[in-house]
Amino acid sequence: MPQPSKKVMINILLGLFIILSIGLLVYYSPAIIKIMSSMDNFRAYIHSTGHWGPVMFILFQILQIVVAPIPGEVVQIAGGYIYGVTLGSLYTTIGLIIGSAIAFYFTRFIGRAYISRLMQKKNNKWMSLIHDEKKFSAFLFIFFVIPGLPKDMLVFVAALTSISSFRFFTILIVGRLPWIIASTVVGSTIHMQQYTIAIIISVVAVIGFVFGYIYREKLVGLFSRSDSTKAKPKAIPSYSTNRASRKIKRDTT
């Protein structure tokens, strides 16, 4: 009896993992929705776990990135509401990095073929950018910087490209950290009932979203051109050219 190939075994294990993940998500979705139904409910649940509170909060952030349909801004604002700006930003960033690493390396080393077929079915216009690393890096940065856009799917997309892990996670952290901090500030000020600051940041975020969404393609082109300009080496005059110029100078004198 022929033994199943390694590729077949990986596909079977991957399928079982996906089915198990979907089953767990469906089973625990009502509890997750109830916990996330309000900031006070989420805060009460996190505090009820005692010393495990930061770990549970980070797990929620990881789930938000990998599988759960929870808007990232909700968890970020909740981080500030529960822990304040400093710890809220720290725990949110830790969850962001771990969750993004799971999604990135899972796609790159295990589920690459499956995710690739899934993205091809989407037939998104901007998918053509993945063949140009400079434009795709600029696209990632712009997309991460603009508040309100769905960013987590780009982690899976980036893993399908040849972009290096260091480059991707640098863009991820630099692009997302400003709005992570801003979101935790909103959550902290809401908890302290200082609504003026929260309103100002929210208005700036809305303006940033509208401006970024309208001019996203121009911004990608601008960043990718500036990147290529910086990377372009300077021309080095050849020896023969220098020699000819010196000869002309002697003749004229």
Secondary structure by P-SEA (a helix, b strand, c coil): cccccaaaaaaaaaaaaaaaaaaaaaaaaaaaaaaaccaaaaaaaaaaaccaaaaaaaaaaaaaaccccccaaaaaaaaaaccccaaaaaaaaaaaaaaaaaaaaaaaccaaaaaaaaaaaaccccccccccaaaaaaaaaaaaaccccccaaaaaaaaaccccaaaaaaaaaaacaaaaaaaaaaaaaaaaccaaaaaaaaaaaaaaaaaaaaaaaaaaaaaaaaaaaaacccccccaaaaaaaaaaaaaac
